[in-house]
Amino acid sequence: MTKNYALNTYLFFNGRCEEAIKFYGTTIGAQTLMLMRYKDAPAEAKPQQCGATIDENKVMHARLSIGGSTIMLSDGPCSGNFDGFSLSLTAASPAEAERLFADLSAGGRADMPLAKTFFSPAFGMLTDRFGVKWMVIVEGQAK
Protein backbone atom coordinates (compact mmCIF):
# COMPACT_ATOMS: atom_id res chain seq x y z
CA MET A 1 0.00 0.00 0.00
CA THR A 2 1.44 3.37 -1.04
CA LYS A 3 1.17 6.18 1.48
CA ASN A 4 1.33 9.88 0.74
CA TYR A 5 3.98 10.97 3.23
CA ALA A 6 5.91 14.21 3.27
CA LEU A 7 9.59 13.78 4.03
CA ASN A 8 11.36 16.94 5.22
CA THR A 9 14.83 17.66 6.50
CA TYR A 10 15.08 19.10 10.02
CA LEU A 11 18.31 20.94 10.85
CA PHE A 12 19.49 22.00 14.33
CA PHE A 13 21.79 25.03 14.44
CA ASN A 14 22.78 25.12 18.12
CA GLY A 15 22.05 28.83 18.57
CA ARG A 16 22.67 30.08 15.00
CA CYS A 17 19.28 29.35 13.43
CA GLU A 18 18.21 32.95 12.82
CA GLU A 19 21.55 33.65 11.13
CA ALA A 20 21.07 30.55 8.96
CA ILE A 21 17.53 31.61 7.98
CA LYS A 22 18.80 35.01 6.80
CA PHE A 23 21.75 33.42 4.98
CA TYR A 24 19.57 30.92 3.11
CA GLY A 25 17.06 33.67 2.28
CA THR A 26 19.81 35.77 0.71
CA THR A 27 21.79 33.02 -1.01
CA ILE A 28 19.12 30.65 -2.33
CA GLY A 29 15.88 32.60 -1.98
CA ALA A 30 14.51 30.58 0.94
CA GLN A 31 11.17 31.94 2.13
CA THR A 32 10.28 31.79 5.83
CA LEU A 33 6.88 30.13 6.11
CA MET A 34 6.84 29.93 9.90
CA LEU A 35 9.05 31.00 12.80
CA MET A 36 8.32 30.38 16.47
CA ARG A 37 10.62 31.33 19.33
CA TYR A 38 10.89 29.43 22.60
CA LYS A 39 9.24 32.36 24.39
CA ASP A 40 6.13 31.74 22.25
CA ALA A 41 5.63 28.26 23.75
CA PRO A 42 2.95 27.83 26.42
CA ALA A 43 4.19 27.82 30.03
CA GLU A 44 3.83 24.04 30.39
CA ALA A 45 6.16 23.55 27.42
CA LYS A 46 8.88 26.04 28.31
CA PRO A 47 12.28 25.34 26.85
CA GLN A 48 13.95 22.31 28.29
CA GLN A 49 15.40 20.28 25.47
CA CYS A 50 18.06 17.57 25.43
CA GLY A 51 18.87 18.32 29.06
CA ALA A 52 19.79 21.98 28.43
CA THR A 53 17.99 25.23 29.11
CA ILE A 54 17.39 27.25 25.94
CA ASP A 55 17.47 31.04 25.53
CA GLU A 56 13.80 31.97 25.13
CA ASN A 57 14.59 34.34 22.23
CA LYS A 58 16.11 31.55 20.14
CA VAL A 59 14.20 29.78 17.36
CA MET A 60 12.17 26.82 18.60
CA HIS A 61 10.86 25.91 15.13
CA ALA A 62 11.05 27.42 11.67
CA ARG A 63 9.90 26.19 8.29
CA LEU A 64 11.46 27.41 5.04
CA SER A 65 10.42 26.91 1.44
CA ILE A 66 13.23 26.47 -1.07
CA GLY A 67 11.86 25.98 -4.56
CA GLY A 68 9.27 23.24 -4.16
CA SER A 69 10.85 21.79 -1.02
CA THR A 70 10.50 22.45 2.68
CA ILE A 71 13.18 22.33 5.34
CA MET A 72 12.68 22.84 9.04
CA LEU A 73 15.16 24.43 11.43
CA SER A 74 15.69 25.02 15.14
CA ASP A 75 18.22 26.38 17.62
CA GLY A 76 17.85 23.20 19.66
CA PRO A 77 21.16 22.01 21.17
CA CYS A 78 20.48 18.36 20.31
CA SER A 79 22.85 18.33 17.40
CA GLY A 80 24.78 20.63 15.13
CA ASN A 81 26.79 17.81 13.58
CA PHE A 82 25.79 17.57 9.92
CA ASP A 83 27.99 14.59 8.99
CA GLY A 84 26.49 11.73 7.04
CA PHE A 85 24.25 13.60 4.62
CA SER A 86 24.14 16.47 2.11
CA LEU A 87 21.36 18.68 0.86
CA SER A 88 21.23 18.57 -2.94
CA LEU A 89 20.27 21.76 -4.77
CA THR A 90 19.37 21.50 -8.47
CA ALA A 91 20.15 24.57 -10.57
CA ALA A 92 18.58 25.31 -13.96
CA SER A 93 21.88 26.20 -15.67
CA PRO A 94 25.64 26.11 -15.10
CA ALA A 95 25.61 29.90 -14.57
CA GLU A 96 22.97 29.58 -11.84
CA ALA A 97 24.92 26.68 -10.31
CA GLU A 98 28.05 28.88 -10.19
CA ARG A 99 26.18 31.64 -8.36
CA LEU A 100 24.54 29.24 -5.89
CA PHE A 101 27.83 27.45 -5.24
CA ALA A 102 29.73 30.71 -4.66
CA ASP A 103 27.02 32.16 -2.39
CA LEU A 104 26.54 29.02 -0.29
CA SER A 105 30.26 28.39 0.13
CA ALA A 106 30.99 31.98 1.29
CA GLY A 107 32.41 31.62 4.79
CA GLY A 108 32.48 27.85 4.36
CA ARG A 109 34.55 25.67 2.04
CA ALA A 110 34.42 24.04 -1.37
CA ASP A 111 34.82 20.29 -0.83
CA MET A 112 34.68 19.50 -4.55
CA PRO A 113 34.86 22.56 -6.79
CA LEU A 114 31.99 23.07 -9.21
CA ALA A 115 32.95 21.52 -12.54
CA LYS A 116 31.66 19.66 -15.57
CA THR A 117 31.44 15.91 -14.92
CA PHE A 118 30.42 12.88 -16.96
CA PHE A 119 26.95 13.04 -15.37
CA SER A 120 26.35 16.80 -15.21
CA PRO A 121 27.31 20.03 -16.96
CA ALA A 122 28.00 21.44 -13.45
CA PHE A 123 28.38 19.60 -10.15
CA GLY A 124 30.15 20.50 -6.92
CA MET A 125 30.08 19.86 -3.18
CA LEU A 126 30.56 22.36 -0.38
CA THR A 127 30.17 22.86 3.34
CA ASP A 128 28.50 26.15 4.28
CA ARG A 129 29.44 28.41 7.20
CA PHE A 130 27.14 26.42 9.51
CA GLY A 131 28.66 23.05 8.67
CA VAL A 132 25.76 21.95 6.45
CA LYS A 133 26.96 19.95 3.44
CA TRP A 134 25.51 20.78 0.02
CA MET A 135 25.71 19.36 -3.48
CA VAL A 136 24.91 21.78 -6.30
CA ILE A 137 24.01 20.14 -9.60
CA VAL A 138 22.63 20.86 -13.04
CA GLU A 139 20.73 17.77 -14.12
CA GLY A 140 21.57 16.05 -17.37
CA GLN A 141 24.70 14.61 -18.87
CA ALA A 142 27.51 16.90 -19.85
CA LYS A 143 27.97 17.30 -23.59
N, C-alpha and C positions, 0 to 999 in steps of 0.2 A: 504494500500500500504506500503510495507516494503522499508525503505530507508537504504542505506549503509553509516551510519554516523560513524565517529571516535569520541569516547568520551575519553578525556584526563583530567587528574588532573593538575591544575595550582596552584602552591604554591608560596606565597609571603614571603620573608625572612627578610624584613625590615633591609637591610644592611648586612646580613650574607650569601647571596646567594653563593658567591664564596667558602666560607668555607663549606657550605652544599654540593656543587658539589664535592669538593675534598673528603669529608667524605663519601658520597654515592658511589663514585668511589672506594674508599678503602674498605668499608665494604660490599657492595653488588654488586660490579662490574659494577656500572652504567657507561655507555659510553656517553661522551658529543658529541652530534650530531651537536649542534649549540650553539654559545655564542655570544651575541651582547651587547656591553656596551652602555650606554647612549651617550657617546661621538661619537659613530658611527652613530647616528641618523642625518638625514639632518637638517639643520639650522631651517627650519620651524616647526620641530617637537622636538625641544630641550626640555629637561626634565622639565616638569611641570606636576606632576601627583598627584591627590587627594589633590590638594591645597598646596603641598609642593615642594620645589626645591630639586632635586636629585643630588648627587655627580656624575659628569659625568663619573667617572671611575667605578661606580657600574654597576651591570648586569641589563640591560634592559629586556633581554629575553634570556633564555637558554632552550634547549630541551635535555633531557637525555633518553637513552634507557636502560631499566632494563628488562632483559629477552626479552620477546616479547611485552613489554608494553612501552609506552612513558609517561613521565611526563614533565611538563614545569615549569620553575622557574623564579623568578625575585626578585630584591631588592626593588621593589615598596613598598612604605610605606602604601599602602591601607589596609593592614591587618597584619598578623603575629599571629593571633589567630586561632589555628587549632582545636578548639572544634567542636564537632558535627560530626566528621568523623574519620575514620582510613584508612590507606593504608594496604592492606592485601598482604603479601608476602608468596608464596607457596614454600616450600622447598621439595627436592626430598626424604630426609630421616631425621630421628630424629637427627642424628649427624650433618647434614647440618643445620637443624633448630636451634640446640644449638649454633653453630658458628654464624649464622646470628643474633640470639637473643642477644648473648653476645656482638657482635660488634656494633649492632645498639643501644643497651641500654647503651653503654659506655658514661659516662658523662650525661646520662639521668636517667631514672628510669624504673624498672620493675613494671608494674601495675598489672599484673597477671603472676606469674612466669611460665616459659615453663614447661609443664607437660603433661602426658598422660591423655586423657579425654575419655568420652564415644563416641565421634565423631571423634577423631583423635589420632594417636600415639604420637603426639607432638603439642601442641598449647599454645601460650602465647601472652600477650599484653604488650606493652611498650610505653613509650614516649621518643623520642630521645632528644639529647642535644638542638635541635632547637624548641622543643615543638610539633613536628609532632608525631601523634599517629600511631602505627603500630600493626598489628596482624601477627604473624608468625605461619604458620600451615603446617603440613604434611597432605595431603588429604587422606581420607580413615578411616574407623573405627578402633579403637584400638582393638587389639586382646588379 
